[in-house]
Amino acid sequence: MKKENYDIIISGAGYIGMSLACLLAKQNLKIAIIDNVALNYIPKNESNMPSRTFAIASASMEIFSKINIENKIKKFAQPINQILIEDHKTHEDLNFHPKDLDLQNFGYMVDEQHIINALKSQISTHKNISLYQGQEIKKIQNSPYYSQITFSNSEILNSKLLVVAEGKNSKTRELLEIKIRKISYQQDAIVFDLKHEYNHNGIAVEKFLSSGPFAILPKKGGHESCIVWTDKTGIGKILKSMQKKDVIYLIKKKLKNYLGDIKLVSDIAFFPLNLIYAKSYFKDKTVFCGDAIHGIHPIAGQGLNLGLRDIQHLHNLINNNIELGLDICSNNMLNKYNQQREFDINLMINSTHNINNIFASNLILAKLSCKIGLKFINKFTPLKNYIMSYASGYKI
């Protein structure tokens, strides 16, 4: 029976798992990354699927700078020069400008694949990172001193710390019986790409409509945007079955000529929206990060940034232990991670959850709350600046 020993094993070769591996590789730790698909796997895609576009906050880009992929990502990224929030019920608008915080921009919009490609390239430069591709954890045995995982082929890996970054549907989370809470929003997130006549000028727009938020996310080049349209469950399936000209008619009604003539340049994809969060962020010698512990509503576009803050905290705590000559996975370190992340994660969960509920409500009290709230934020500069700082990742 083959056995290998590592300092740290990371389960999940997505942007969170690979980013953590690159951060930790500088400490000369022996690291393994495992994933149930090969890193060079390209899914068969006969249709023209829309891009999966992420908002990378300015503070998050600093993490990418530390692992030397910032410029690779910026090459394909669109700076967020302004954020505009519109509420159709109150006709109150919020304008956020980065210059108010002495920032060049709030961050960048970039397609997921460009982030993944940059990380894959960087992983290959680290000789102390081993890849186990097309493997899935079937068994976990934790002891006070190490974590042991077993693959379906009976291969065994031992590590001082197991980090799980597998996403919302984490199998390892299930194996360890970590309790989660799951809430259905009874909404679909409908995603597609548009080409448009007018230049978006790097402005990210969030329109709060009666059926749900309608986000216009600017893509590089000025004349293409990714749309994330949130609506009641079932609307996504209806839109996907409609003729393209009818879909474009509905989109134009929501855009109100904001972008001029438009052209649908991708298929329509949709998925149900759920809130998922774990009751604990670690168990024994296993720690969780990213969507494995918090799958939030996309209303604020902060899911990736929240996961990157997880690994930044974890990386800092491991570094502190190394500098003090302590075990990289001490119980004190794990408890600190849980405590440090709890406030930020709960704040983001409650903020996105409540904002979605308030703006989607047709109750008179909710409408009044929206109007008063938006007016207050517009007039109260310290609060407005705090919100902008938080969106940029600097005020946590």
C-alpha positions in Angstrom: 0.0 0.0 0.0 1.6 3.3 -1.2 1.9 6.1 1.4 3.2 9.6 1.0 3.7 12.3 3.7 3.1 16.0 3.3 3.0 19.1 5.4 -0.3 20.3 3.9 -2.8 18.7 1.6 -5.3 20.9 -0.2 -8.4 19.3 -1.6 -9.8 21.3 -4.5 -7.8 22.7 -7.4 -9.9 25.8 -8.0 -8.9 29.4 -7.6 -9.0 29.2 -3.8 -7.1 26.0 -3.4 -4.4 26.9 -6.0 -4.0 30.4 -4.6 -3.4 29.0 -1.1 -0.9 26.5 -2.4 1.1 29.3 -4.2 1.1 31.4 -1.0 2.3 28.5 1.2 4.9 27.2 -1.4 7.2 30.1 -0.4 7.6 28.6 3.0 9.2 25.5 1.5 6.4 23.3 2.8 5.7 20.0 1.1 2.3 20.5 -0.4 -0.1 18.2 -2.3 -3.1 19.4 -4.3 -5.8 16.9 -5.1 -8.8 17.2 -7.4 -11.3 14.8 -8.9 -10.6 16.2 -12.4 -7.4 16.7 -14.2 -6.1 20.3 -14.2 -5.8 20.2 -18.0 -9.4 18.9 -18.3 -11.6 20.9 -20.7 -15.3 20.0 -20.6 -17.0 19.2 -23.8 -19.0 22.2 -24.7 -20.9 22.2 -27.9 -22.9 25.2 -26.9 -21.7 28.8 -26.5 -21.8 29.0 -22.7 -21.6 32.5 -21.1 -18.5 33.6 -19.3 -18.3 33.2 -15.5 -17.1 36.7 -14.6 -15.7 37.6 -11.2 -15.3 40.9 -9.4 -11.8 40.9 -7.9 -11.6 43.6 -5.2 -8.4 45.7 -5.0 -7.3 44.0 -1.8 -7.8 40.6 -3.4 -5.6 41.6 -6.3 -2.9 42.3 -3.7 -3.0 38.5 -2.9 -2.5 37.7 -6.5 0.4 40.1 -6.6 2.1 38.1 -3.8 1.9 35.0 -5.9 3.1 36.8 -9.0 0.0 36.4 -11.2 -1.4 39.9 -10.9 -0.1 41.1 -14.3 -1.2 37.9 -16.0 -4.8 38.5 -14.7 -4.8 42.3 -15.4 -4.0 41.5 -19.0 -7.5 40.2 -19.5 -9.3 42.3 -16.8 -11.6 45.3 -17.0 -11.0 47.9 -14.2 -14.2 48.7 -12.2 -14.2 52.5 -12.5 -17.5 53.1 -10.8 -20.4 51.2 -9.2 -23.9 52.4 -9.8 -26.9 51.0 -7.8 -30.4 51.8 -9.0 -33.7 50.9 -7.3 -36.7 51.0 -9.5 -39.2 51.2 -6.6 -37.8 54.3 -5.0 -36.0 55.8 -8.0 -33.0 56.4 -5.6 -29.5 55.9 -7.0 -26.2 55.3 -5.3 -23.0 56.2 -7.1 -19.7 54.9 -5.7 -16.5 56.5 -7.0 -13.0 55.0 -6.2 -11.5 58.5 -6.1 -13.4 59.1 -2.9 -11.1 56.5 -1.3 -8.0 57.7 -3.2 -8.1 54.5 -5.2 -7.6 54.1 -9.0 -10.5 51.6 -9.2 -12.6 49.3 -7.0 -11.0 46.2 -8.5 -11.4 44.3 -11.8 -13.9 42.2 -13.7 -12.2 39.1 -15.1 -13.4 35.7 -16.6 -12.8 32.7 -14.3 -10.7 30.9 -16.9 -8.1 33.6 -17.0 -7.7 33.3 -13.2 -7.4 29.5 -13.4 -4.9 29.6 -16.3 -2.7 32.1 -14.4 -2.8 29.9 -11.3 -2.0 26.7 -13.3 1.0 28.3 -14.8 2.3 29.5 -11.4 1.7 26.1 -9.8 4.0 24.5 -12.3 6.9 26.7 -11.1 6.9 25.3 -7.6 8.8 22.0 -7.2 7.4 21.5 -3.6 3.8 21.2 -4.9 2.6 17.8 -6.1 -0.6 17.2 -8.0 -3.0 14.3 -7.6 -5.4 14.7 -10.5 -8.5 12.7 -11.1 -8.5 11.6 -7.5 -11.2 11.8 -4.8 -11.0 11.3 -1.1 -12.9 8.2 0.0 -11.8 8.0 3.6 -10.4 10.4 6.2 -8.8 9.4 9.5 -7.8 12.2 11.9 -5.5 11.9 14.8 -4.2 14.5 17.3 -1.0 14.8 15.1 -2.0 14.3 11.5 -4.7 13.7 8.9 -4.7 10.6 6.8 -6.7 10.4 3.5 -7.3 7.4 1.4 -8.2 7.4 -2.4 -10.4 4.9 -4.1 -7.3 3.1 -5.4 -6.2 2.6 -1.8 -3.3 5.1 -2.0 -2.8 6.9 1.3 -1.5 10.4 2.0 -0.6 11.8 5.4 -0.4 15.4 6.3 -0.1 17.8 9.3 -3.1 19.7 7.9 -5.8 19.0 5.4 -7.4 22.1 3.8 -10.7 21.6 2.0 -11.5 24.1 -0.8 -13.9 21.9 -2.8 -16.8 24.3 -3.3 -20.4 24.3 -2.2 -21.0 20.6 -2.8 -17.9 19.5 -0.9 -17.8 15.7 -0.5 -15.1 15.9 2.2 -17.4 18.1 4.2 -20.0 15.4 4.1 -17.4 12.7 5.0 -16.5 14.6 8.1 -20.2 15.3 8.9 -19.8 19.0 9.2 -23.2 20.5 9.8 -24.4 23.1 7.3 -27.5 25.3 6.9 -29.0 25.6 3.5 -31.6 28.1 2.5 -33.2 28.3 -0.9 -33.8 31.8 -2.2 -36.5 30.5 -4.7 -34.6 32.4 -7.4 -32.6 31.5 -10.5 -29.4 33.3 -11.5 -29.7 33.7 -15.2 -26.3 34.5 -16.9 -25.4 35.5 -20.5 -23.0 37.8 -22.4 -24.0 40.8 -24.5 -22.2 43.0 -27.0 -23.5 46.5 -27.0 -23.3 49.8 -29.0 -22.3 52.1 -26.2 -19.0 51.9 -24.2 -19.7 50.7 -20.6 -16.7 52.9 -19.4 -15.9 50.4 -16.7 -19.2 51.0 -14.8 -20.7 48.0 -12.9 -24.4 48.5 -12.5 -26.8 46.7 -10.1 -30.5 47.4 -10.9 -32.9 46.3 -8.1 -36.0 45.3 -9.9 -39.2 43.8 -8.4 -38.3 40.3 -9.5 -34.7 40.5 -8.3 -31.3 42.2 -9.0 -30.2 42.7 -12.6 -26.4 43.2 -12.7 -24.4 44.5 -15.7 -20.8 43.5 -15.3 -18.4 45.3 -17.7 -15.9 43.1 -19.6 -12.6 44.2 -21.1 -12.8 46.1 -24.4 -15.7 48.5 -23.5 -18.4 46.9 -25.6 -19.2 43.6 -24.0 -20.8 42.8 -20.6 -21.8 39.8 -18.6 -25.4 40.0 -17.3 -26.5 38.3 -14.1 -30.3 38.4 -14.0 -31.9 37.2 -10.8 -35.5 36.2 -11.0 -38.0 33.7 -9.5 -37.3 30.0 -9.8 -38.4 28.7 -13.3 -37.8 32.0 -15.2 -34.4 30.7 -16.3 -35.8 27.7 -17.9 -38.5 29.8 -19.7 -35.9 32.3 -21.0 -33.7 29.4 -22.2 -36.5 28.0 -24.3 -37.6 31.3 -25.8 -36.5 32.6 -29.2 -33.5 34.9 -29.2 -35.4 37.9 -30.5 -37.9 37.7 -27.7 -35.2 37.4 -25.1 -33.5 40.5 -26.5 -36.8 42.4 -26.3 -37.0 41.6 -22.6 -33.4 42.6 -22.0 -33.9 45.9 -23.8 -36.8 46.7 -21.5 -34.7 46.2 -18.5 -31.7 48.1 -19.9 -33.8 51.1 -21.2 -31.3 51.9 -23.9 -28.5 52.2 -21.4 -26.1 50.4 -23.7 -27.7 51.2 -27.1 -28.2 48.4 -29.5 -27.4 45.0 -28.1 -26.6 41.5 -29.3 -26.8 38.3 -27.4 -23.4 36.6 -27.9 -23.8 33.5 -25.7 -26.3 30.9 -24.7 -28.4 31.5 -21.6 -27.3 29.6 -18.5 -29.2 29.5 -15.2 -28.8 27.9 -11.8 -30.8 27.9 -8.6 -29.6 30.2 -5.8 -29.1 28.9 -2.3 -27.4 30.1 0.8 -25.0 27.5 2.3 -22.9 28.0 5.4 -21.1 25.7 7.8 -21.5 25.7 11.6 -17.8 25.2 12.1 -14.7 26.0 9.9 -12.5 23.2 11.1 -12.6 19.7 12.6 -9.6 17.9 14.1 -6.7 18.5 11.6 -9.0 19.6 8.7 -9.8 23.2 7.9 -12.4 24.5 5.4 -12.3 27.6 3.2 -14.1 29.2 0.3 -17.5 28.0 -0.8 -17.0 24.8 1.2 -18.0 26.9 4.2 -20.0 29.8 2.7 -21.9 29.9 -0.5 -23.6 33.3 -0.6 -26.0 35.2 -2.8 -24.2 36.8 -5.8 -26.0 40.1 -5.2 -22.8 41.9 -4.2 -20.3 39.8 -6.3 -18.2 39.1 -3.2 -18.0 35.3 -3.2 -14.5 35.0 -4.6 -13.2 37.8 -2.4 -14.6 36.2 0.7 -12.8 33.0 -0.1 -9.5 34.8 -0.8 -9.8 36.4 2.6 -10.2 32.9 4.2 -6.9 31.8 2.7 -5.1 35.0 3.5 -6.0 34.6 7.2 -5.0 30.9 7.1 -1.7 31.6 5.4 -0.9 34.4 7.9 -1.6 32.1 10.9 0.5 29.2 9.5 3.3 31.7 8.8 3.1 32.9 12.4 3.4 29.4 13.8 6.4 28.7 11.6 8.2 31.8 12.8 7.5 30.9 16.4 8.7 27.3 15.8 5.3 25.9 16.5 3.3 23.1 14.8 1.7 24.5 11.6 -1.6 23.0 12.7 -1.8 23.7 16.4 -5.2 23.7 18.1 -4.7 27.3 19.0 -4.1 28.2 15.3 -7.3 26.4 14.2 -9.4 28.2 16.9 -7.9 31.5 15.9 -8.8 30.9 12.2 -12.4 30.1 13.3 -12.6 33.2 15.4 -11.0 35.5 12.8 -13.2 34.5 10.0 -16.5 34.3 11.9 -17.3 38.0 11.9 -16.4 38.7 8.3 -18.3 35.6 7.0 -21.4 36.3 9.1 -21.4 39.9 8.1 -21.3 39.1 4.4 -23.9 36.3 4.7 -26.4 38.5 6.6 -25.7 41.5 4.4 -26.4 39.7 1.1 -29.3 37.8 2.5 -31.1 40.8 3.9 -30.4 43.1 1.0 -31.9 40.6 -1.4 -34.9 40.1 0.8 -35.5 43.8 1.3 -35.2 44.9 -2.3 -37.3 41.9 -3.5 -40.1 42.6 -1.1 -43.3 44.4 -2.3 -44.3 45.4 1.2 -44.8 49.1 1.8 -42.5 49.1 4.8 -39.7 47.5 2.8 -40.0 50.1 0.0 -39.9 52.8 2.6 -36.8 51.3 4.2 -35.1 51.1 0.9 -35.8 54.8 0.1 -34.7 56.0 3.6 -31.7 53.8 3.6 -30.4 54.8 0.1 -31.0 58.5 0.9 -29.1 58.2 4.2 -26.1 56.4 2.6 -25.9 59.1 -0.1 -25.8 61.9 2.5 -23.8 60.2 5.2 -20.3 60.2 3.7 -18.5 58.1 6.5 -21.0 55.3 6.0 -20.8 55.5 2.2 -17.0 55.4 2.4 -17.1 52.4 4.8 -19.3 50.5 2.3 -16.9 51.3 -0.5 -13.9 50.3 1.6 -15.6 47.0 2.4 -16.4 46.3 -1.3 -12.7 47.0 -2.1 -11.6 44.5 0.6 -9.8 47.0 2.9 -12.3 47.5 5.7 -13.1 44.2 7.4 
